[in-house]
Amino acid sequence: MTTFLVFVLISAFQQLTTLATNPVFTHKTRLGEIKGIEVKAYNSTIYQFKKIPYAKPPLGTLRFGKPKPFGSWNDTLNATEYGPNCMQNFYSSNSRLIPNHDRSEDCLHLNIFAPRDVSKNSSRPVMIWIHGGSFTNGQGMKFNGTKLAAVGDVIIVTINYRLNVFGFANAGVGSIRNIGLWDQRFAILWVKNNIEDYGGNPNMITIFGESSGGVSVELQAMSPKNKGLFQRAISQSIYIDGIMDWDSYESLTREIGRLLNCSECITGVNSCLDCLRSVPATNLLKAYSDGYNNINSGYGPTVDGDFIPASPVHMLSNPTSESSQMFNSVDYMAGINDCESAIHYYYSIKGEKNFDLKNGIPTDYLCNFSIPYISRTYFIECEKLSQEICKKYSPTDMSSSLSHETSLAINVHGDFGYASITTRDLDFHTRSRKGTYQYLFTHKPTWKFLKERPSWSECGANHGDEIAFVFGNPNQEGKHEWPAYNETSTNFMVLGEYRNSSVYNFHNRMSFWNKDVPRLVSDCKKASQSGNGTNNVNIENTFG
């Protein structure tokens, strides 16, 4: 593929529009008349349609169920204002970016931003944004697609999907799981079937997302159920905890049931969900929050034998599996930020250290605490493994500065938790005849999203920093050619400043995590008489 569809990362800063300044118009579609608004951006007219229902409200018996078709509407649909957020808690760090704080289970809506005209013969490419938020919070309306639609001459669609207990409750075998993923798929299907009415080409659809949205994109790209629904996928900052074979999700459901006096959650699956369906949404959300704090576990995608038939990495490892064939049938781009884990690392150790965290992270702390935690949590408790990781990320110069030690410590978590997963899955994709591309985003923004962050955490682009930047087709005339990623030339495009601490030895570090570490884990298992303990999770059972 010589030219990738306009690859742009959408702006996180909402430009609110009002009906007082933007004209309202009515548009005819096959599902019925719809009322939207016109806005101007970059000398282009953008047509906005908000709060379009793509599924029936998941109320009553539809709670915890797969989405159902909404169908058509008789009266003119008012699509001039955003709908409510799906049920979630709001956080002060980003709540100011959300146009409204309304919450409801009736939230399965999408928003469309269409440039210039919405006639069927426009046939513009389409990009569907799947928001992040750890599968617990987030919303489509936070991301205004107006500028992106204008600059890229592309239709932008942002979606809501059910979250936390409403979207990923796990009551064990026999229950429907991964409901939020089914919502996403239903929204993609709606776009496939209806975007032509808004000037879009149903055969030129790209799905893209960041963090848990990026994980969602890859899961959607792996699902054979999505065959033919989209042609390209972009995963931004996928992470190691995206999906794991832990039973803690089921434990959280039992804890929620206990808090709500649903004794059925201890004894049976169907009766448990029946009880939870009878609870008001606000009460269920509070029980979820309390349960999360009680057992320190949340919800997310899990292997269910249906949407996710088996461990994703195992399915991708088998080139003949349906999931692998689906994944390799679409163009795929993925990448990370160079300072991906700095903020997460800062908060994870904020109260657990005997040094001044403001000054940096010494190698002693990294090797004696952080690395052993990674080893026993994600691999196996093995001194040899911890020693080798420590050796890989220790300064070679004994007179090294604390600043250099801190950079290495940040790289450990970014390489392990984000970069190695991204490169591993890109390697899987190189078996296809489709385009495979990688990026490393390094531009450090001028704003401080979190005021209390120490200076060392501003090492580059932190998790999510890329979302506020918009850029166009990297292969257009006057732009640098974006080199393809393949088995022999694992190229990546640096988007931003070239920082030696980020780029130096990048492929060698990825090879360490994806080749050397699995070999070390195998050696540790062989050397241990008890094998892999019950509290250990092999990296091969994780997704990313």
N, C-alpha and C positions, 0 to 999 in steps of 0.2 A: 504494500500500500504506500504510494508515494505522497499522498496528501491525506492526512487525518482530518476528520471533521473538525470544525472550529473547536479547539480544546480550550476552554476557559474555565476559570474557577470563580464562582459567583461571589458577588459582594455581600458581606454579612451586614452591612449597614443599610438599614431600611430607609428609603425615601418615600415618606408618607405622602399620599395624594388625597385630595378632598374633592368631593363632588361639586364644591363651589367653584373650583378652578378648572376642572376637566369635564368636557362634554360627555354626556351619556348617550349611548346609542343602542339600538336593538338589532340583534343578529338572528337569522333563522338557521336552525340546525335540524338534523333528522330527529333528534330527541325532543325538540320544541324550541320556542323562541327564548332567547337569553339576552339580558340587558347587561352591557359592560360599559367601560369608560375608555376614553382616548387620552393618552398622555404623550408629551413630546420629549424625545431624548436624542441627542446628537443629530438634530435635523431630520429625525425620522418619527413617524407616528407609530406608537405601540398600543395595541388593543389589549386591555386587561380584562380577564374574566376570573372572578374569585368565587370561592365557596361552591364549586360545581360538585354535586354529589356523584361519586362513582360507585357507591354501594348503599344498601339500605342501612339506616341507623342501627347499630348493633345493640339494641335495647332488649330488656326482658329475656326471653328464651334465646335470643341471638347473641347475648353476651357469652364470650368464650367459644363462639362458633365461627366457622369460616364465613367470609363476606358473601352477601347475596346481591344480585343485580338490582340496581335502583330503577332502571328502566327510564321511560320518558316522563315528561311533565306536561300538564295541561295549560296552566297559566304561565305567563312570561316569568322566567326564572331571574330573580334579582341577583346578579353576580358583580355588584359594584363594591361590596365590602367583604373583608375576610370573615371566615367563619371562626368558630371557637377552636381552642387547642384541644387535643385529646387529653384525657385525664392524666395529670402529672403534677408534680411539685415544681414551683419556680425558684430559681436561684438568683440572688442579687447581682451576681457577676454579669449575667447576660439578659436579665428580664427587661431591662430598659430598651433592648433592641426589638422587642416583640410588640407589634401594633396593638394587640389587645390581650388581656389576661383572662378572658372567658374560658371556662373549661366545660367539656361535655363529652358524654359517650357518643353523642351524635356529631362525629367529627370526621367522618370518612369523606373528605372533600379534597379537591385539587384546584390549583390556580394555573391559569394559562396566560402567557405573555407572548403575543403574536405581533411581528413587525409588519408595518406598511399596509397590508391588506389581508383579509381572511377569506378570500375566495378559494374554491377548491382547486383551481388550476395553479395556485401559487407553488404548491409542492415543495415547501421549505423543509430542511432537516429539523429534527426535533431532539431536544435534550430533556430528560426526566431526572430531576434532582431528588435524591433520597437523603434526607437530613440525618445527621448523627445525634449523639446524646446518650450513648451507652445503653440504648434500648429502653431507657427509663424516662427521658424527656426530650423535647424538641418539637418543631413544627415547621410546616412548609412556608408559612407566611413570613417567617423571619428573613427569608431570602427573596428579595425583590429582583425578579428577572428582567426588569425593564431595560437597564443599561446593556446587559448581556445580549438580550434579543436585538437591540439596536446595533451594537457593534458587530455582532456575529451574523446578523441577518438570519437568525435561527429562532425557532419557537422554543420557549422555555416552559416547562411544566414543573411545579413543585407540589408535593403531596403530603398529606397526613397519613399516619398509620397508627394502629393501637400500640400502646407502650406498657412497660412494667407488668403489673399483674393482669391488666386488661388485654395485653397483647402477647404475653409470653408465660402465662401461668402454666405450671407443670404439675399435674395431679397424678402423674405416673402412667403406666401402661394402660391403654384404653381411652385416654383422654386426647383431645385435639391439642396439639402443641404448635408452637411457632406461628401463632395467629397473625402476629404483626407482619411476618413474611408473606403470608397469604394475602393480607391487605395490600402490600406493595405489589404483588403480582397482579392483583385485581385492578389496581390503578394503572399498571402498565398495559394490561389487556384493554382497559377502557380507552386509553390513549391510542392504542393500535387500531381500535374499531371506530374511533370518533374524531381523531385529530385532523382528518381530511376536511372536516367541516370548519376548521379554524385555519386552513391554509397550510397544513402540515402534510408531509409525505410519510405515510404509514410504513414505508419500507426503508426509511432513513432515520431510525430511532437509536439514540445513544442514551444509556442509563449511566448516571454518575453520582457519586456520593463520597462523604468524608467520615473517617473514624468508624463508628458503628454503621453509618450509611455506606462507607466503603466496603465493610464486611458484608452488608446486605447486597451490594452490587455484585460481589463475587459469588455469593450464594445464589442469587438470581441467575447469574451467568452460568452456573453449574447445573441448574435445574432443568432436566429434559422437558418439564411441563411448560417451559417458556420457549420452546423451539419456534423460531420464526417471529417472535414478538419484538425483538430488537436486534440490531446488527453490531453494535459497539458498546463497550463497557469501560468505565474509568473508575478505578478504586484509589482513593486518596487516604493514606495513613491507616491501612488496616493493621490490626494489633493482635497480639498473641492470645488475649482472653476473649476473642470474638466468639468462640464456641469451644466448650470443653466437656469431656465425659464425666462431669461431676453429678452427684445426686443431690447437691445442695438446693437445686431449684425445687425439687419435690419436698425437701425439708422446709423450705420457705412457705410453700403452700400449706403444709400442715401447721406451721406456726401462725399463719394468717387465720386459718380455721380456728385454732385455739383462741386467738384474740377475739374472734367474732362469735364464739360459742357454737361453732359448727363442728360438733363432735364427729360428724360423718367424714370429715377430712382425715381422720385418723384411721377409719375403718374401711372406707370405700371411695372409689373414684367418682362415679356418676352422681352419687348422693352428695358428695362433697361439693361438686360444681353446682348442683341444684341449690344447695344452701347458700353458696356464695353469690348466686344469681339473685337471691332475694334481698341482698344487702344493698342499701343505697350506695351510689357510686362514691360519694365523699367519704363514707365510712370505710368502704373497701380500700380506698386510696390511703387513708390513715393507717389502717391495719397493715397494709403493705409497707409503709414507711417504718412503722414500729417493728414489724417483723424483720425487716432488713437490718435495723439497728441491733435487734436482739441476737441474731445469728450471723451477722456480718456477711450476708449473701444476698445478691440480687437476682434478677431474671435476665435471660437472653436466649438466643437460639440454642437448640439442642438436637442431637440425633433423635429422630422420631420415626424412622422407617417409612416416612411419607415424603414430606418436602425435603428433608435431609435423610436419605436412606441409610447412610453409614458415615463414618468419619470422613470429612471432606478431603483430608490429605491422602487417605487411603484410596479414595475414589479417583483423585487426580493422579495418583501414582500408577494407576492401571489405565493405560491408553485405550483399552477396549471398553471401559465402563461407559455407560450412557452419560454420566455426569462429565467425564473427561471429554467425550466427543462433543457434548454441548458447549463446554467451556472453550474448546478449540475451534468452534464454528463461528465465533465472533472476534472482531478486532479487540485487542485488550491493551490498555495503558494503566500503569500503576506507578506510584512513587511515594516518597516520604519527605518530611522536612528535616533539615540537618540537625536541629536542636529539639527533636520530637519529644523527648521525655523529660526535659529539664524541669518544667513546672510540676509534673506528676512526681518526679523524684524528690523535689523540694518538699512537697506536702507529705509525702510518704515517710520522710525521716525527720520532719520538723521537730517532733518532740522526743526523738529517740537518738540522741547523740551527746557526746561529751566533748564537743568542739564548737567553735563559733561558726554556725552554718552560714552566716552572712559573708564570711571570707572565702568559703569554698568547701570542697569535699576531699579530704586527704585519702591517699591510696590505702592507708591502714584501715580506715573505716570501710572502704569499698571491699577489700579482700577479707576482712574479718566478719562483716555483717551482711552487706548487700549481696555479694556473690554467693555465699552459702545459702542465703534465703532463696535466690533464684534456682540454685541447684536442687534443693530439697523440694521446692514447690512445683517446679515444672519438669524436672528430670528425675533425679535420684539423689538421695543424701550420700554423697561420695566425696571424700577429701581430695582424691586425685582429680576429679572433675573441677572442683572449686579451685584447686591449685593451678590448673592449666588455664582457666578463665582469668584468674588473677595475673598470671604471667603474661597473658596476651594483652592485658590492659594496664600493665604497670609501666611507669617511665623507665626507659633504658638508661637514662642519665641520673645518677644518684643525686645530683644537685638540681634536679627538676623543680620548677616552681609549683606552688599550690594551684595556680591557674591552669597549668598543664595537667596536673593530677585531676582537677575538676573536669576538664574537657574529656579525659579518658573515662572518668566515672559516668559522665553523661552519655558517652558513646556506648558503654556497656548496655545500658537500658534501652537506648534508641536502636542499637544494632540487634539486640536480642528480641525486644518486644515488638518492633516495627519492621526494620529494614530486612532482616533475615527472612521474615515471613513473606514480604513483598517479593524479594528476589527468588525465593523458592518457587512461588506460584508463577512468576514470570518464566522461570526455567521450564515448568510444566507446560506453559503455553507455547514455548518455542517449537514444540512438536507439531504445531498446526501450520497451515499455509496462510494463516491470517496474520495481520500486522501485530507486532509485539513491541511496546515502547515503555521506557522507564524514564522518570525524572527525579531530580533531587532539588528541592526548593530550598534556597539558602538566604533569601532576602529578609533582613531583619526589619520589621516595621518600626516606625517612629513612635507609635503610641504604646502606652503601657496598659494592657487589658486588666492586669492585676497590680495595684499600686504597691503592695508590700513585697513584691518579688525581689530577691537579691540581684545584684548586678551580674553575677556569673550566670544566672538563668537566662540572661538576654544574650546568650551566645550566638544566636542566629534566629531561625524561624522555629518557633515553638509549635506544639500541636494545635492545629486549627488556624495558624497565622496566615496560611496561603489563601484562605477562603475570601478574604477581603480584596484580593487582587484579581484583576481581569486581564487576560491576554488572549490574542487571536490565534489563528492558524499558524503554527510554527514553520510551515513550509511555503507560505505565501512569498511572492516576489519581494526581495529586499530583506527577507528573514533568513536566519540560519537554517540549514537543512537539519532535520531531526533524524539522527541515525537510528536505524532499527536495532532492537535487542534480539540477539540470537545466541545459539550455543557457543559459537566461537568468538563472537564480538559482543560482550555483555555491556553495550554502550548505554549511557544515560545522559540526559541533558541537564546541565546545571542551570537552574532558573534563579538568577540572583548573583550575589557576589561569590567569587571562588575563594573559599576558606580552606586552607590546608588541613586544619584540624578536622574538618568534615569530610573532605574528599580523599585525603591521603589514605592509601592502602584500603580503600573501600571494598573492593572485590575480594581482597585477601581476608578481610574481616567477615564478609559474608560467607566465604568458603569455610572459615573456621566454625561458624554456627551451623551451617547446613551440611557439612561433611565431617569435620573433626569432632564436634560435640556429640553427634549420634554414635560415632565410633567409640568415644570415651564412655558414653553411657552404657554401651554394650559391654565394654571391658569391665566397668564397675559392677554390672549385673552378674557377670561370670565370676567375679571375685567375691561376691557376696553370697554366703550360704543361704541367706533368707530371701534372696532375690529382691525384686522391687517391692518396697513396702506399700501398704494400703493407702498411705498419705501421699504417695508419689504419683505424678502424672507424666507419662512419657510424652516428649514433644511430638511424636508421631500421631498422638491422639488429639492434638490440638489443631485449630484451623488458622486463625490469624485475622 
